[in-house]
């Protein structure tokens, strides 16, 4: 019965991981490193870049020999924490789906780090020459998952608190 609560998040994580790895493989195969293709000249490009750091390329200027292993270890702990959180979650609201998205995104980027030593990023959103750091499907899933977790904390968790107080 307890394994049932893992079904939704694991399916979401698997879908995100597969989509993330497929899109990254497509980019690597079809675009040379730093090659870009305009989707919308002033707003959006598909570009092949390598991120040796974390979000927004933070830590990318530090020694790769210790940063990459440290990020791999941190991601493994994060994956374990998400799985533990799923285990203790009541299973209502958007939190299970949000955790599945976070889990899938973390695993997608973990695969890159472990296999390549960097993360493949390819989505370049910008306004003329002002660029947001490039990102990928895993990053989108992590962001959407965190958004769902915030919604859960703001709205669904409060319902559970009210119900338990009224008993």
C-alpha positions as CSV (number, residue, x, y, z in Angstrom):
1,X,0.0,0.0,0.0
2,X,2.8,2.5,0.8
3,X,4.5,1.9,-2.5
4,X,1.4,3.2,-4.2
5,X,2.2,6.8,-3.2
6,X,5.4,6.5,-5.1
7,X,3.7,5.6,-8.4
8,X,2.7,9.1,-9.6
9,X,6.0,10.8,-8.6
10,X,8.1,8.0,-10.1
11,X,6.2,8.0,-13.4
12,X,6.6,11.8,-13.5
13,X,10.3,11.5,-12.7
14,X,10.8,8.8,-15.4
15,X,9.0,10.9,-18.0
16,X,11.0,14.0,-17.2
17,X,14.3,12.1,-17.1
18,X,13.6,10.4,-20.5
19,X,12.5,13.7,-22.2
20,X,15.5,15.5,-20.7
21,X,18.0,13.0,-21.9
22,X,16.4,12.7,-25.3
23,X,16.4,16.4,-25.9
24,X,20.0,16.7,-24.7
25,X,21.1,13.8,-27.0
26,X,19.3,15.5,-29.9
27,X,21.1,18.8,-29.3
28,X,24.5,17.2,-29.0
29,X,23.9,15.3,-32.2
30,X,22.5,18.2,-34.3
31,X,24.3,21.3,-33.0
32,X,28.0,21.9,-32.6
33,X,29.2,23.3,-29.2
34,X,28.2,26.9,-29.0
35,X,26.2,26.7,-32.2
36,X,22.8,28.5,-32.0
37,X,19.7,28.4,-34.1
38,X,17.2,31.3,-33.8
39,X,13.6,30.4,-33.1
40,X,12.7,34.0,-32.5
41,X,15.6,36.3,-33.3
42,X,15.0,38.8,-30.4
43,X,13.6,36.3,-27.8
44,X,14.6,32.7,-28.1
45,X,17.5,30.5,-29.5
46,X,18.3,26.8,-29.3
47,X,22.0,26.7,-28.4
48,X,24.5,24.0,-27.4
49,X,26.4,24.9,-24.2
50,X,28.0,23.1,-21.3
51,X,27.3,24.1,-17.7
52,X,30.0,22.9,-15.3
53,X,28.4,24.7,-12.4
54,X,24.9,24.7,-10.9
55,X,21.9,27.0,-11.7
56,X,22.9,30.1,-13.6
57,X,26.4,28.6,-14.0
58,X,27.3,29.4,-10.4
59,X,30.5,27.6,-9.3
60,X,31.5,27.0,-12.9
61,X,34.7,29.1,-12.4
62,X,35.9,26.9,-9.5
63,X,38.1,23.8,-9.9
64,X,36.1,21.2,-11.8
65,X,38.1,18.3,-10.1
66,X,36.3,18.9,-6.9
67,X,33.1,20.8,-7.9
68,X,31.7,18.0,-10.1
69,X,32.1,15.2,-7.5
70,X,30.7,17.5,-4.9
71,X,27.7,18.3,-7.1
72,X,27.1,14.6,-7.8
73,X,27.2,13.8,-4.1
74,X,24.8,16.7,-3.3
75,X,22.4,15.6,-6.0
76,X,22.4,12.0,-4.7
77,X,21.5,13.3,-1.2
78,X,18.8,15.5,-2.8
79,X,17.3,12.5,-4.6
80,X,17.3,10.6,-1.4
81,X,15.6,13.5,0.4
82,X,12.9,13.8,-2.2
83,X,12.2,10.0,-2.0
84,X,12.0,10.3,1.8
85,X,9.7,13.3,1.5
86,X,7.4,11.3,-0.8
87,X,7.3,8.5,1.7
88,X,6.0,10.9,4.5
89,X,3.7,12.9,2.3
90,X,-0.1,12.5,2.7
91,X,-0.4,12.2,-1.1
92,X,-3.1,14.9,-1.6
93,X,-2.6,18.2,-3.6
94,X,0.1,19.0,-6.1
95,X,3.0,18.0,-3.9
96,X,3.5,14.4,-5.2
97,X,3.6,15.6,-8.8
98,X,5.9,18.5,-7.8
99,X,8.3,16.1,-6.1
100,X,8.2,13.8,-9.2
101,X,9.2,16.7,-11.4
102,X,12.0,17.8,-9.0
103,X,13.2,14.1,-8.8
104,X,13.2,13.7,-12.6
105,X,15.0,17.0,-13.2
106,X,17.6,16.1,-10.6
107,X,18.2,12.7,-12.1
108,X,18.4,14.1,-15.6
109,X,21.1,16.6,-14.6
110,X,22.8,13.9,-12.4
111,X,23.2,11.6,-15.4
112,X,24.9,14.4,-17.4
113,X,27.3,15.2,-14.5
114,X,28.2,11.6,-13.9
115,X,28.5,10.7,-17.6
116,X,30.0,13.9,-19.1
117,X,31.3,15.9,-16.2
118,X,28.9,18.8,-17.1
119,X,25.3,19.5,-17.9
120,X,24.1,20.1,-21.4
121,X,22.0,23.3,-21.6
122,X,20.3,24.5,-24.8
123,X,17.3,26.8,-24.2
124,X,18.4,30.4,-24.5
125,X,15.7,33.0,-23.6
126,X,16.7,36.6,-24.1
127,X,15.5,40.1,-25.0
128,X,17.7,41.3,-27.7
129,X,21.2,41.1,-26.2
130,X,20.1,40.5,-22.6
131,X,20.3,36.8,-22.0
132,X,18.9,34.6,-19.3
133,X,21.4,31.8,-18.5
134,X,20.7,28.8,-20.8
135,X,18.8,25.9,-19.3
136,X,17.3,22.5,-20.2
137,X,14.2,20.3,-19.7
138,X,15.5,19.1,-16.3
139,X,15.7,22.7,-15.1
140,X,12.2,23.5,-16.3
141,X,10.9,20.4,-14.4
142,X,12.7,21.4,-11.2
143,X,11.3,24.9,-11.4
144,X,7.8,23.7,-12.1
145,X,8.1,21.1,-9.3
146,X,9.1,23.8,-6.8
147,X,6.3,26.0,-7.9
148,X,3.8,23.1,-7.3
149,X,5.4,22.5,-3.8
150,X,4.9,26.2,-3.0
151,X,1.3,26.0,-4.1
152,X,0.8,22.9,-2.0
153,X,2.3,24.6,1.1
154,X,0.1,27.7,0.6
155,X,-3.2,26.1,-0.2
156,X,-3.4,22.3,0.2
157,X,-1.3,21.9,3.4
158,X,-3.5,24.5,5.1
159,X,-6.6,22.5,4.3
160,X,-5.0,19.4,6.0
161,X,-4.1,21.5,9.1
162,X,-7.6,22.9,9.4
163,X,-9.1,19.4,9.1
164,X,-6.8,18.0,11.7
165,X,-7.6,20.9,14.1
166,X,-11.3,20.4,13.8
167,X,-11.2,16.8,14.8
